[in-house]
Amino acid sequence: MSRPGDHTGASRILSGLGVSPGYAIGRAYLVDRRRVQIPKYHFEPAQLDAEIERFRAALKVSEEQVRTLRNRLEVSGEEHYLILDAHQLMLQDEMLVDGVCQTMRAQHINPEWALKKVLRSIKQVFDNIDDEYFRERRSDVDFVGDRLMRNLLGMSQPTVSGVAHSGIIVAHDLSPADTLELTRSPVLGFATEAGGRTSHTAIIARSLELPAVVAVGGLTDHVGRGDVLVIDGTAGRVIINPPRAELERYQALQLVYRAQRARIDAVRHDAATTDDGHRIVVRGNIERPDEAAGVLDHGAAGIGLFRTEYLYMNREVPPDEEEQLAHYRAVLEAAGPGGATIRTLDIGGDKLAASLRLGPEANPVMGLRAIRLCLQRPDLFKVQLRALLRASVHGELRVMLPLIGGLEEIRATRALYDSCRAELRAEGQPLADEIPFGIMVELPAAVTLADWFAEEVDFFSIGTNDLTQYTLAVDRGNRYVAHLYNPLHPAMLRTIAHVVRTARAADIEVSMCGEMAGEPLALPVLLGLGLRTLSMNQNSVALIKSMVRDLRIDECEALVAEIAALRTVAEVEDHVRKSMRHMLDGALAASMLDPMI
């Protein structure tokens, strides 16, 4: 790893994953999160109590550090303090605490060594998770373990608090505590070697609208403290000590970007109507109830996906009906007239919900999860359905089922849903008369049986994240094959077209809530395929709405007809890029999309 001042000043361009668009120009500030050296030794049985007490003392210090940071951020009004709640719960989790103590008792090894072993076993479980959002929570285990390990060793915790006003953070990875501190610092942007689109680092970068690039190979080997950096969060590049001409080009691009971003933000609440008069509904995806207001402030017309599994994570007891009702009510009241689509529990043994007491599975990706788990645990499912039904009087609710693969699952859920409704009516609870009931289309089986499903539900929402993985048999978290994951694959375009046609023929609503919905390059294709409702992360909303206003449906449909004859991903992407140069407003393309198209 480069030490501060060890750089030669040579210019270099590194590529990574742009997770928050925009451009930052400043001096590198390195955060040293190198792994600490872990001592390994055996102790005499008489020393067991003292060693366990040392471990528990480090746990107590770690909990207090997290609690202090959380409270400081809560007082200052930073909503992301809730991320640290998960860290507090991890520090109390029996899998970690009891696991370390039991390992020490059984093997008579020091707590640092025992902690390393237990953390390794926990992380192996996370590595088998299919859902990218939850798989990347593996980093939380790393950061909690690192904090605890440093406290065991009496070491200080790394910090970003010393960054200067023109600073750009460079690190192997940033903990949620680091990124939360960024809300109180003058940092211009950051780059890391680790991370993905749904890591905490990426989520907070987008919420703060800081240009950020993650997954940059060799970053800390090539950057020294004080190097001049350009962070190109739009194209996913880090330019180290750029030549003067390149620096001036980015300075000009930065000014144009800021002006265009300001123009886009100024009209973010205006309707998303195409140039030829077609209204497009743009909604937002959220993981937590407190995110709803922010999504609407970015211009979203309601909540297109609320992932309820966050309520079940890192806790000993599942949330009861009253707690769930409070969360769903908060989301619906914040969502306004656009309403909220609330997805029922999409969780399984692969997502480590301790409160569900699920046993290990050999292949949790295709195991007991989502609707399968809910139908096997009707006691659990009924609590959620009752809470959703009771919340329906507080806003425009749409209930959505995940991972549907057969009619049996829809009908069994309907029966339980109707039973809950009858119970609540008998109890005198007020309920909405009409609550749209739909499914996520995210399995190839659902695509094949879409015509049957359309007869029994009120809407489809295409979940491209899982649908792409299952259709192409590509794990996007696997570095050997992730490059094959591409929703613009011809097979995916045919799949989406079939689902949209089927929904239209049945006269039910069809939308998209996967990552593809917020991808600028995919927008004209989706409109050309017939989609008129899209849901995405909040920071994509204003840009997508602005692009919609520059597009014409007839041109989008012509584009889809042209790419239908193309047989490779490369051909499709190249043709879409070239077409977008002509379809979009010139300034918009130059400032927001030029590195991409």
C-alpha positions as CSV (number, residue, x, y, z in Angstrom):
1,M,0.0,0.0,0.0
2,S,1.3,3.5,-0.8
3,R,2.3,5.6,2.1
4,P,1.6,9.3,2.3
5,G,4.0,11.2,0.1
6,D,5.3,8.0,-1.7
7,H,3.8,8.9,-5.1
8,T,5.8,9.8,-8.1
9,G,3.2,12.1,-9.7
10,A,2.8,9.8,-12.7
11,S,-0.6,10.0,-14.4
12,R,-2.8,6.9,-14.4
13,I,-6.4,6.0,-15.1
14,L,-8.1,3.3,-13.0
15,S,-11.5,1.8,-13.8
16,G,-14.2,0.8,-11.3
17,L,-17.9,0.9,-10.7
18,G,-19.5,4.4,-10.7
19,V,-22.1,4.3,-8.0
20,S,-22.9,8.0,-7.6
21,P,-22.7,10.2,-10.7
22,G,-20.8,13.5,-11.0
23,Y,-17.2,14.7,-11.0
24,A,-14.9,15.6,-8.1
25,I,-11.5,17.1,-8.3
26,G,-9.2,17.4,-5.3
27,R,-6.3,15.9,-3.3
28,A,-6.2,12.3,-2.1
29,Y,-6.8,11.6,1.6
30,L,-6.0,8.0,2.4
31,V,-7.9,6.1,5.1
32,D,-5.8,3.2,6.4
33,R,-8.0,0.2,6.9
34,R,-5.4,-2.4,6.5
35,R,-6.0,-5.6,8.4
36,V,-4.6,-5.7,11.8
37,Q,-2.1,-8.4,12.9
38,I,-4.0,-11.0,15.0
39,P,-2.1,-12.7,17.8
40,K,-2.8,-16.5,18.2
41,Y,-2.1,-18.4,21.4
42,H,-3.5,-21.0,23.7
43,F,-4.1,-20.3,27.4
44,E,-4.3,-22.4,30.5
45,P,-7.9,-23.4,31.6
46,A,-7.5,-21.2,34.7
47,Q,-7.2,-18.2,32.4
48,L,-10.5,-18.7,30.7
49,D,-12.6,-16.4,32.8
50,A,-10.1,-13.6,32.4
51,E,-9.9,-14.0,28.6
52,I,-13.7,-14.0,28.3
53,E,-13.9,-10.9,30.5
54,R,-11.4,-9.2,28.2
55,F,-13.6,-10.1,25.2
56,R,-16.7,-8.8,26.9
57,A,-15.0,-5.6,27.9
58,A,-14.1,-5.0,24.2
59,L,-17.7,-5.7,23.3
60,K,-18.8,-3.1,25.8
61,V,-16.4,-0.5,24.4
62,S,-17.5,-1.3,20.8
63,E,-21.2,-0.9,21.7
64,E,-20.5,2.4,23.3
65,Q,-18.6,3.7,20.3
66,V,-21.4,2.8,17.9
67,R,-24.0,4.2,20.3
68,T,-22.2,7.5,20.6
69,L,-21.8,7.9,16.9
70,R,-25.4,6.9,16.3
71,N,-26.8,9.4,18.8
72,R,-24.6,12.2,17.5
73,L,-25.9,11.7,14.0
74,E,-29.5,11.4,15.2
75,V,-29.3,14.7,17.1
76,S,-27.8,16.4,14.0
77,G,-30.8,15.1,12.0
78,E,-28.9,12.6,9.8
79,E,-31.5,9.9,8.9
80,H,-28.8,7.4,8.1
81,Y,-28.0,6.8,11.7
82,L,-30.3,3.9,11.5
83,I,-27.6,1.9,9.7
84,L,-25.7,1.8,12.9
85,D,-28.6,0.1,14.7
86,A,-27.7,-3.0,12.8
87,H,-24.1,-2.8,14.1
88,Q,-25.4,-2.5,17.6
89,L,-27.5,-5.6,17.1
90,M,-24.6,-7.5,15.6
91,L,-22.5,-6.8,18.7
92,Q,-25.2,-8.4,20.8
93,D,-26.0,-11.3,18.4
94,E,-25.6,-14.8,19.9
95,M,-24.0,-16.1,16.8
96,L,-21.1,-13.7,17.4
97,V,-21.0,-13.4,21.2
98,D,-21.8,-17.0,22.1
99,G,-19.8,-18.3,19.2
100,V,-16.6,-16.6,20.4
101,C,-17.1,-17.6,24.0
102,Q,-17.9,-21.2,23.1
103,T,-14.8,-21.4,20.8
104,M,-12.6,-20.0,23.6
105,R,-14.0,-22.6,26.0
106,A,-13.7,-25.5,23.6
107,Q,-10.2,-24.7,22.1
108,H,-8.6,-22.6,24.9
109,I,-7.6,-20.0,22.3
110,N,-7.3,-16.2,22.9
111,P,-10.4,-14.0,22.0
112,E,-8.8,-12.4,18.9
113,W,-8.1,-15.8,17.4
114,A,-11.6,-17.1,18.3
115,L,-13.2,-13.9,16.9
116,K,-11.4,-14.4,13.6
117,K,-12.7,-18.0,13.3
118,V,-16.3,-17.0,14.2
119,L,-16.3,-14.1,11.8
120,R,-15.1,-16.3,9.0
121,S,-18.0,-18.8,9.5
122,I,-20.5,-16.0,9.6
123,K,-19.2,-14.4,6.4
124,Q,-19.3,-17.7,4.6
125,V,-23.1,-17.8,5.1
126,F,-23.4,-14.3,3.7
127,D,-21.3,-15.3,0.6
128,N,-24.2,-17.7,-0.3
129,I,-26.8,-15.0,-0.4
130,D,-28.5,-14.5,-3.7
131,D,-29.9,-11.0,-3.1
132,E,-27.1,-8.4,-3.8
133,Y,-28.4,-6.0,-1.2
134,F,-28.2,-8.6,1.6
135,R,-25.0,-10.2,0.3
136,E,-23.2,-6.9,0.6
137,R,-24.3,-6.7,4.2
138,R,-21.3,-9.1,4.6
139,S,-19.2,-5.9,4.8
140,D,-21.1,-5.0,8.0
141,V,-19.7,-8.1,9.5
142,D,-16.2,-7.1,8.4
143,F,-16.6,-3.6,10.0
144,V,-18.2,-4.8,13.2
145,G,-15.4,-7.5,13.5
146,D,-12.7,-4.9,12.7
147,R,-14.0,-2.5,15.4
148,L,-14.2,-5.3,18.0
149,M,-10.7,-6.6,17.0
150,R,-9.1,-3.2,17.3
151,N,-10.7,-2.7,20.7
152,L,-9.4,-6.1,21.9
153,L,-5.9,-5.0,20.8
154,G,-6.2,-1.6,22.3
155,M,-5.8,0.1,18.9
156,S,-7.5,3.3,17.7
157,Q,-10.3,3.3,15.2
158,P,-9.6,4.7,11.7
159,T,-11.4,8.0,10.9
160,V,-12.1,10.3,8.0
161,S,-12.4,13.3,10.3
162,G,-9.1,14.8,9.2
163,V,-10.0,15.3,5.5
164,A,-9.4,18.8,4.1
165,H,-11.9,21.0,2.3
166,S,-10.6,19.9,-1.1
167,G,-10.1,16.3,-0.1
168,I,-11.1,13.1,-1.8
169,I,-11.3,9.9,0.4
170,V,-9.3,6.9,-0.9
171,A,-9.6,3.6,1.0
172,H,-9.7,-0.1,0.5
173,D,-13.2,0.1,1.9
174,L,-15.2,2.5,4.1
175,S,-17.3,1.4,7.1
176,P,-20.8,2.7,7.6
177,A,-19.3,4.7,10.5
178,D,-16.8,6.3,8.1
179,T,-19.4,7.1,5.5
180,L,-21.8,8.5,8.1
181,E,-19.0,10.8,9.2
182,L,-18.8,12.1,5.7
183,T,-22.2,13.8,6.3
184,R,-20.3,16.1,8.6
185,S,-17.1,16.6,6.6
186,P,-16.1,18.7,3.6
187,V,-15.1,15.7,1.5
188,L,-15.7,16.2,-2.3
189,G,-16.0,12.5,-3.2
190,F,-14.4,9.1,-2.7
191,A,-13.1,6.0,-4.2
192,T,-12.6,2.5,-2.8
193,E,-11.2,-0.9,-3.8
194,A,-14.2,-2.8,-2.4
195,G,-17.9,-2.2,-2.6
196,G,-20.8,-2.6,-5.0
197,R,-23.9,-0.7,-6.1
198,T,-25.9,-1.6,-3.0
199,S,-23.1,-1.3,-0.3
200,H,-23.6,1.2,2.5
201,T,-20.8,3.2,0.9
202,A,-22.7,3.5,-2.4
203,I,-26.1,4.2,-0.7
204,I,-24.8,7.1,1.3
205,A,-22.7,8.5,-1.6
206,R,-25.9,8.7,-3.6
207,S,-27.9,10.2,-0.7
208,L,-25.2,12.9,-0.2
209,E,-24.9,13.2,-4.0
210,L,-21.1,12.8,-3.7
211,P,-19.3,11.5,-6.8
212,A,-18.1,8.0,-5.9
213,V,-16.4,5.0,-7.6
214,V,-16.0,1.6,-5.9
215,A,-14.5,-1.7,-6.9
216,V,-11.3,0.0,-8.2
217,G,-8.6,-2.6,-8.5
218,G,-5.2,-1.6,-7.2
219,L,-6.4,1.8,-6.0
220,T,-4.4,2.0,-2.8
221,D,-1.3,0.7,-4.5
222,H,-1.3,3.6,-7.0
223,V,-2.6,6.6,-5.0
224,G,-0.5,8.5,-2.5
225,R,-1.7,11.1,0.0
226,G,-1.7,14.5,-1.8
227,D,-2.1,13.2,-5.3
228,V,-4.4,15.2,-7.5
229,L,-7.5,13.0,-8.3
230,V,-10.4,13.2,-10.6
231,I,-13.4,11.0,-9.5
232,D,-15.7,10.4,-12.5
233,G,-18.7,8.8,-10.8
234,T,-20.6,8.8,-14.0
235,A,-18.2,6.6,-16.0
236,G,-16.6,4.8,-13.1
237,R,-13.1,6.2,-13.4
238,V,-10.4,7.5,-11.1
239,I,-7.7,9.7,-12.8
240,I,-4.6,10.0,-10.8
241,N,-2.5,13.2,-11.4
242,P,-4.2,14.0,-14.7
243,P,-2.3,16.0,-17.4
244,R,-3.3,19.7,-17.5
245,A,-5.4,19.2,-20.6
246,E,-7.4,16.4,-19.0
247,L,-7.8,18.3,-15.8
248,E,-9.2,21.3,-17.6
249,R,-11.5,19.1,-19.6
250,Y,-13.0,17.7,-16.4
251,Q,-13.2,21.1,-14.8
252,A,-15.3,22.2,-17.7
253,L,-17.4,19.0,-17.6
254,Q,-17.9,19.5,-13.9
255,L,-19.3,23.0,-14.4
256,V,-21.7,21.8,-17.2
257,Y,-22.7,18.9,-15.0
258,R,-23.5,21.1,-12.0
259,A,-25.5,23.5,-14.1
260,Q,-27.5,20.7,-15.8
261,R,-28.0,19.0,-12.5
262,A,-29.4,22.2,-11.0
263,R,-31.7,22.5,-14.0
264,I,-32.9,18.9,-13.6
265,D,-33.4,19.3,-9.9
266,A,-35.4,22.5,-10.3
267,V,-38.1,20.7,-12.3
268,R,-37.9,17.3,-10.5
269,H,-41.5,17.7,-9.3
270,D,-42.8,18.3,-12.8
271,A,-44.6,15.5,-14.6
272,A,-42.6,13.0,-16.6
273,T,-44.3,13.4,-19.9
274,T,-42.6,12.5,-23.2
275,D,-42.1,15.0,-26.0
276,D,-45.0,13.4,-27.8
277,G,-47.4,13.6,-24.8
278,H,-47.2,10.2,-23.0
279,R,-47.2,10.3,-19.2
280,I,-44.6,8.1,-17.5
281,V,-45.0,7.3,-13.8
282,V,-41.7,7.4,-11.9
283,R,-41.7,6.0,-8.4
284,G,-39.0,5.2,-5.8
285,N,-37.7,2.1,-4.1
286,I,-37.0,2.1,-0.4
287,E,-35.7,-0.2,2.3
288,R,-36.7,1.7,5.4
289,P,-39.8,3.8,6.2
290,D,-37.6,6.9,7.0
291,E,-36.5,6.9,3.3
292,A,-40.0,7.6,1.9
293,A,-40.0,11.3,2.4
294,G,-36.6,11.7,0.7
295,V,-37.7,9.7,-2.3
296,L,-40.7,12.0,-2.8
297,D,-38.5,15.1,-2.3
298,H,-36.4,13.8,-5.3
299,G,-39.5,13.9,-7.5
300,A,-40.9,10.4,-7.2
301,A,-44.7,9.9,-7.7
302,G,-45.0,7.5,-4.8
303,I,-43.3,4.3,-3.6
304,G,-42.9,1.6,-6.2
305,L,-41.2,-0.9,-3.9
306,F,-40.9,-1.0,-0.1
307,R,-38.7,-4.0,0.9
308,T,-40.1,-5.1,4.3
309,E,-37.4,-7.6,5.2
310,Y,-35.3,-4.9,6.8
311,L,-37.9,-5.0,9.7
312,Y,-36.9,-8.6,10.4
313,M,-33.2,-8.3,10.2
314,N,-30.7,-8.5,13.2
315,R,-33.3,-9.1,15.9
316,E,-34.2,-11.9,18.2
317,V,-38.0,-11.7,17.8
318,P,-40.0,-10.9,14.6
319,P,-41.8,-7.6,14.5
320,D,-45.4,-8.0,15.8
321,E,-48.6,-6.7,14.2
322,E,-48.6,-3.3,15.9
323,E,-44.9,-2.6,15.1
324,Q,-45.4,-3.5,11.4
325,L,-48.6,-1.5,11.3
326,A,-46.7,1.6,12.5
327,H,-44.1,1.2,9.8
328,Y,-46.6,0.6,6.9
329,R,-48.7,3.5,8.1
330,A,-45.7,5.8,8.1
331,V,-44.8,4.7,4.5
332,L,-48.3,5.2,3.2
333,E,-48.8,8.5,4.8
334,A,-45.5,9.8,3.4
335,A,-46.2,8.3,0.0
336,G,-49.1,10.7,-0.7
337,P,-51.6,10.2,-3.6
338,G,-49.1,8.1,-5.5
339,G,-49.4,5.4,-2.9
340,A,-46.9,2.6,-2.0
341,T,-46.3,-0.9,-3.3
342,I,-45.3,-2.9,-0.2
343,R,-43.7,-6.2,-0.9
344,T,-44.4,-9.0,1.5
345,L,-41.5,-10.7,3.3
346,D,-38.7,-11.7,0.9
347,I,-36.3,-13.4,3.3
348,G,-34.9,-16.8,4.0
349,G,-32.2,-18.7,5.8
350,D,-29.7,-17.1,3.4
351,K,-30.5,-13.7,4.8
352,L,-29.7,-14.6,8.4
353,A,-32.9,-13.4,10.1
354,A,-32.1,-14.8,13.5
355,S,-35.7,-14.1,14.7
356,L,-37.0,-16.7,12.3
357,R,-34.8,-19.5,13.7
358,L,-34.2,-21.0,10.3
359,G,-31.7,-23.9,9.9
360,P,-28.8,-23.9,7.4
361,E,-29.5,-24.9,3.8
362,A,-27.1,-26.3,1.2
363,N,-28.4,-23.9,-1.5
364,P,-30.4,-21.1,0.1
365,V,-30.6,-19.2,-3.2
366,M,-33.1,-21.8,-4.4
367,G,-34.3,-22.9,-1.0
368,L,-36.9,-21.8,1.6
369,R,-37.3,-18.1,1.0
370,A,-39.8,-15.4,0.1
371,I,-43.3,-16.6,-0.6
372,R,-42.2,-20.2,0.0
373,L,-41.2,-19.4,3.6
374,C,-44.3,-17.3,4.2
375,L,-46.6,-20.1,3.1
376,Q,-44.7,-22.6,5.3
377,R,-45.0,-20.2,8.2
378,P,-48.6,-19.0,8.0
379,D,-48.3,-17.8,11.7
380,L,-45.6,-15.4,10.6
381,F,-47.3,-14.4,7.3
382,K,-50.7,-13.7,8.9
383,V,-49.1,-11.1,11.2
384,Q,-47.8,-9.2,8.1
385,L,-51.0,-9.5,6.1
386,R,-53.1,-8.3,9.0
387,A,-50.8,-5.3,9.5
388,L,-50.9,-4.5,5.8
389,L,-54.7,-4.7,5.7
390,R,-55.0,-2.5,8.7
391,A,-52.6,0.0,7.2
392,S,-54.7,0.3,4.0
393,V,-56.9,3.0,5.5
394,H,-53.9,5.3,5.8
395,G,-53.0,5.7,2.1
396,E,-53.1,4.1,-1.3
397,L,-51.7,0.6,-0.7
398,R,-50.7,-2.0,-3.2
399,V,-49.6,-5.5,-1.9
400,M,-47.0,-7.4,-3.8
401,L,-45.8,-11.0,-3.5
402,P,-42.2,-12.0,-4.3
403,L,-40.7,-15.0,-6.0
404,I,-43.9,-16.4,-7.4
405,G,-43.5,-19.5,-9.5
406,G,-46.9,-21.1,-9.6
407,L,-50.6,-20.5,-9.3
408,E,-50.7,-22.5,-6.1
409,E,-48.7,-19.8,-4.3
410,I,-51.0,-17.0,-5.5
411,R,-54.1,-18.9,-4.6
412,A,-52.8,-20.0,-1.2
413,T,-51.8,-16.4,-0.4
414,R,-55.2,-15.1,-1.5
415,A,-57.0,-17.6,0.8
416,L,-54.9,-16.5,3.8
417,Y,-55.3,-12.8,2.8
418,D,-59.1,-13.2,2.5
419,S,-59.1,-15.0,5.9
420,C,-57.2,-12.2,7.5
421,R,-59.6,-9.6,6.0
422,A,-62.6,-11.5,7.3
423,E,-61.1,-11.7,10.8
424,L,-60.3,-8.0,10.9
425,R,-63.9,-7.2,9.6
426,A,-65.3,-9.3,12.5
427,E,-63.1,-7.4,14.9
428,G,-64.5,-4.1,13.6
429,Q,-61.2,-2.9,12.2
430,P,-61.5,-0.3,9.4
431,L,-60.1,-1.5,6.0
432,A,-59.9,-0.1,2.5
433,D,-62.5,-1.6,0.1
434,E,-60.1,-2.1,-2.8
435,I,-56.4,-3.0,-2.3
436,P,-54.6,-3.9,-5.5
437,F,-52.9,-7.3,-5.2
438,G,-50.0,-8.2,-7.5
439,I,-46.8,-10.1,-7.9
440,M,-43.1,-9.6,-8.8
441,V,-42.2,-11.2,-12.0
442,E,-38.6,-12.4,-11.2
443,L,-38.6,-16.1,-12.1
444,P,-38.6,-17.5,-15.7
445,A,-41.5,-19.6,-14.5
446,A,-43.5,-16.5,-13.9
447,V,-42.7,-15.2,-17.4
448,T,-43.8,-18.5,-18.9
449,L,-47.1,-18.6,-17.0
450,A,-47.7,-14.8,-17.1
451,D,-51.0,-15.2,-19.0
452,W,-52.4,-17.5,-16.2
453,F,-51.1,-15.2,-13.5
454,A,-52.6,-12.1,-15.1
455,E,-56.0,-13.7,-14.7
456,E,-55.6,-13.8,-10.9
457,V,-53.7,-10.6,-9.9
458,D,-54.2,-6.9,-10.4
459,F,-50.6,-6.0,-11.5
460,F,-47.2,-7.2,-12.4
461,S,-43.9,-5.6,-11.3
462,I,-40.8,-6.8,-13.2
463,G,-37.9,-7.4,-10.8
464,T,-35.0,-7.4,-13.2
465,N,-32.3,-8.0,-10.6
466,D,-33.3,-11.6,-10.0
467,L,-35.0,-12.1,-13.3
468,T,-31.7,-11.3,-15.1
469,Q,-29.7,-13.6,-12.9
470,Y,-32.1,-16.5,-13.2
471,T,-32.6,-16.1,-16.9
472,L,-28.9,-15.8,-17.8
473,A,-27.7,-18.1,-14.9
474,V,-25.3,-15.4,-13.9
475,D,-24.4,-14.5,-10.3
476,R,-23.6,-10.8,-10.6
477,G,-21.7,-11.0,-7.3
478,N,-19.3,-13.6,-8.8
479,R,-16.2,-11.7,-10.2
480,Y,-15.6,-14.4,-12.7
481,V,-18.9,-14.2,-14.5
482,A,-20.4,-10.8,-13.4
483,H,-19.5,-9.3,-16.7
484,L,-22.1,-11.6,-18.3
485,Y,-24.9,-10.0,-16.2
486,N,-26.6,-7.5,-18.5
487,P,-30.3,-6.7,-18.6
488,L,-29.9,-5.5,-22.2
489,H,-29.1,-9.1,-23.2
490,P,-31.4,-10.1,-26.2
491,A,-33.0,-12.8,-24.1
492,M,-33.9,-10.3,-21.4
493,L,-35.4,-7.9,-23.9
494,R,-37.6,-10.7,-25.3
495,T,-38.6,-11.7,-21.8
496,I,-39.6,-8.2,-20.8
497,A,-41.5,-7.7,-24.0
498,H,-43.5,-10.9,-23.4
499,V,-44.4,-9.8,-19.9
500,V,-45.5,-6.4,-21.0
501,R,-47.6,-7.7,-23.9
502,T,-49.3,-10.3,-21.6
503,A,-50.1,-7.7,-19.0
504,R,-51.6,-5.4,-21.6
505,A,-53.7,-8.1,-23.1
506,A,-55.1,-8.9,-19.7
507,D,-55.6,-5.1,-19.0
508,I,-53.6,-5.1,-15.8
509,E,-50.8,-2.6,-14.8
510,V,-47.2,-3.6,-15.5
511,S,-44.2,-1.8,-14.0
512,M,-40.5,-2.4,-13.4
513,C,-38.8,-2.1,-10.0
514,G,-35.4,-3.6,-10.6
515,E,-32.1,-1.7,-11.1
516,M,-32.7,-1.6,-14.8
517,A,-35.6,0.8,-14.3
518,G,-33.1,3.6,-13.2
519,E,-30.4,2.9,-15.8
520,P,-30.3,5.8,-18.3
521,L,-29.0,3.6,-21.1
522,A,-32.0,1.3,-20.7
523,L,-34.7,4.0,-20.6
524,P,-35.6,4.4,-24.3
525,V,-35.6,0.6,-24.6
526,L,-38.0,0.2,-21.7
527,L,-40.3,2.9,-23.1
528,G,-40.2,1.3,-26.5
529,L,-41.1,-2.1,-25.0
530,G,-44.3,-0.5,-23.6
531,L,-43.4,0.2,-20.0
532,R,-45.1,3.3,-18.6
533,T,-44.4,2.9,-14.8
534,L,-40.8,2.6,-13.4
535,S,-39.5,2.5,-9.9
536,M,-35.9,3.2,-8.9
537,N,-33.5,4.5,-6.2
538,Q,-34.1,8.1,-5.3
539,N,-31.1,9.6,-7.0
540,S,-32.1,8.3,-10.4
541,V,-35.6,9.8,-10.3
542,A,-34.9,13.4,-11.4
543,L,-32.5,12.4,-14.2
544,I,-34.8,9.7,-15.6
545,K,-37.8,12.1,-15.5
546,S,-35.7,14.7,-17.3
547,M,-34.7,12.2,-20.0
548,V,-38.3,11.1,-20.4
549,R,-39.2,14.7,-21.4
550,D,-36.7,14.6,-24.2
551,L,-37.8,11.3,-25.6
552,R,-40.6,10.4,-28.0
553,I,-42.4,7.1,-27.8
554,D,-42.5,6.6,-31.5
555,E,-38.7,6.9,-31.6
556,C,-38.3,4.5,-28.7
557,E,-40.5,2.0,-30.4
558,A,-38.5,2.3,-33.6
559,L,-35.3,1.7,-31.5
560,V,-36.7,-1.5,-30.1
561,A,-37.7,-2.7,-33.5
562,E,-34.1,-2.1,-34.7
563,I,-32.4,-3.8,-31.8
564,A,-34.8,-6.8,-32.1
565,A,-32.7,-7.9,-35.1
566,L,-29.4,-7.7,-33.2
567,R,-28.1,-10.9,-31.6
568,T,-25.4,-9.9,-29.1
569,V,-25.3,-7.6,-26.1
570,A,-22.4,-5.6,-27.6
571,E,-24.4,-4.9,-30.7
572,V,-27.5,-3.9,-28.7
573,E,-25.5,-1.5,-26.4
574,D,-23.6,0.1,-29.3
575,H,-26.8,0.7,-31.2
576,V,-28.6,2.2,-28.2
577,R,-25.7,4.5,-27.4
578,K,-25.6,5.8,-30.9
579,S,-29.3,6.3,-31.0
580,M,-29.4,8.2,-27.7
581,R,-27.0,10.8,-29.1
582,H,-29.8,11.9,-31.4
583,M,-32.8,11.2,-29.2
584,L,-31.7,13.3,-26.2
585,D,-31.2,17.0,-25.7
586,G,-27.6,17.8,-26.5
587,A,-26.7,19.5,-23.2
588,L,-28.2,16.6,-21.2
589,A,-26.3,14.0,-23.1
590,A,-23.0,16.0,-22.8
591,S,-23.2,16.7,-19.0
592,M,-25.0,13.6,-17.7
593,L,-24.4,10.8,-20.1
594,D,-21.5,11.6,-22.4
595,P,-19.0,9.3,-20.7
596,M,-21.5,6.6,-21.0
597,I,-22.7,7.1,-24.6
